[in-house]
């Protein structure tokens, strides 16, 4: 599995399991929540 696939799997699972998107955005290194929403919106 490619690294980007693992990253997407991790992020999507975090959101499905109630991890706040603000935390996820920080962990993923996004400067803006908009980026996180556009990529990983459940």
N, C-alpha and C positions, 0 to 999 in steps of 0.2 A: 504494500500500500504506500502510495506516495506521501511525503511529508505534508503536503497541502491537504490531502484527504484526511489525514489524522487530525490536523488542526481544525478542519471544518467539522469533523465528527465530534471532537471535544467541545467546541463552541456550541454546536447545536444541542448536544446533550446537556450542557450547563443550563441553557435557556429552558429546555423542556423540564428540567428538574428544579426550576425556581431560583436559579442564581441570578441576582440582579444584573441587568445589562450594563450598569455602570461598572460593576466589578469585572465583568467579562471584557469590556472595552479596555480597561486598564491592563488586564492580563495579556490581551492580544496586542497591546501596544498601539491602539488607535487613539489619535488625538481628539477625535470627534465621535460622539455617539451615533451620528448619522452614518458614518462608515460602517459601524457595527450593525446597525439596523438594516442597511442595504445588503450586507453580505449574509447575515445570520438570522434575519427575521424568521421566527417560527411560523 
